[in-house]
Amino acid sequence: ARCTAKTETLTIRFGNRQTAVRVLYDTGNDLLEPVSGKPVVVLERKAAECLLDTKLPFGSASAQLAALPENLAARCGLLPFHAVGTDGGLLLYFRPDSVLRADGTALDCVCAVRCGLHRTGAYEGLIGV
């Protein structure tokens, strides 16, 4: 039997921008925002730039945060993470206005930005299971 990856489409709204993002269920994604304890949806850079309506500079998450306009930076933060094959580090994250699942239910989460998630375009984000 062939194993197929499970995906879902989320509709994410931030300010006056909204986009549909295809996310892959990732059993290894147990990221939580440290203050609120909310789960983290990890987005590919282009999806995040669309929602934030700004280009993110390449480089560290702290450099990305510092480059944001003040009104945008106020809704963002830095999230520590660890991943297989890396020493870990920080991800830029933001608090969306709303995230709706495919079935219409709301998902209370934050969104983090990660470059180079998937090169074939099969999905634009990762969600924990």
N, C-alpha and C positions, 0 to 999 in steps of 0.2 A: 504494500500500500504506500502511496506517495504521501508525504507529510506536507501539508500546506500551512503557511503562516497565516495567522488570524489577524485581520486588520479591521479597522473601524474608521468612519469619517466623523470628525468632530468639527463643529462650527464655532469658531473662536471670534469674539468681539472685543476690541480694545479701542476705546475712544469712538471715533466715527468710522472705523475700519472693521471689516469683517472678512474672514476667509474660511473656506472649508479645507481641512487638513486631514490627509489619510495617515493614520497612526498604526503602527505595528504593536501587537501585544508582546511585551518583553518581560519574561519571568525574572530577568536579572535587574529590572528597574525597580528598586525599592527606595528611590530618592524621596525624601520628604523635606519640605521647607522647614528649617530649624525652629523658627519662631512660632508659626501657626500649626505646624505638623501636617499641612496640606500636602497631598501627593503632587508630584511634579510630572508634567508632560514635557518631554524633551523635543524641541522643534529644530528642524533644519534651518540654517541661517536665512535662506530666501523667504521662507514662510514667516519667520520672525520679523524680517525687515519690512515685509508687506504690512504686517499688523502695526508695527511701531512707526511706519511711514518715515523711516530713516535708514541710511546705509550704516552698517556697523563696521568699524575699522577692523582690519585683521590684527591679530595679536591677542593679548591676554584679556580675560573677562574684566579685570579691573581697568584696563585701558579702554575697553568698550564702554563701561559705565561712566568713566571720566569724560568721554567724548560726547555723551548724550546731552541734549538741552536740559536745563534744570527741571522743567515741568515734567519731562519724561523720566529723568533719573529718579525723581521722587517716588515713582511707582515701580522702581527696579531695585535689585539687590544682587548680592553675590552668594552663590550656593556652593558649599564644598561637595566634592564628589570623588568617588574611587571607581575605577573601571579595570577590567581584566586587561593586562598588558600595558597599563600606565601607572604612574605614581599618583594619579589623581590630580586634583587641582580645584579650580573654581569655574563655575558657569554663571553667566549673566542670566538673571531671571526677571520676569515681570508678572504683575498681577492683572490678569485679563478682567474685563467687565463681566463677561459671561462665557461659558463653554457649554455647548449643548451636544449631547451624544446623539447618535443616529436615531435612537428611539424617542428623542425629544426631551429626555430627562437632563437636568443640569448636573454638571460635574464641578465640584468645588475644588479647584486646583490652582497651581501657579504654572507658568510656562518658562522653561529654560531654553537657552540657545546653544546648539552644538553644531560645529562645522563638520561636513563630511560624513553625515550619518549613513547615507545610502546612495550610491552612485547611479543606480539604474532607474531611479525615480519611482520605484514601487511604493514608497511611502515617504512622508515628509516629517515624521515624528515617531516617538516611542512613548508608550503608555504602560505603566506597571499593571500587573495582573492581580 
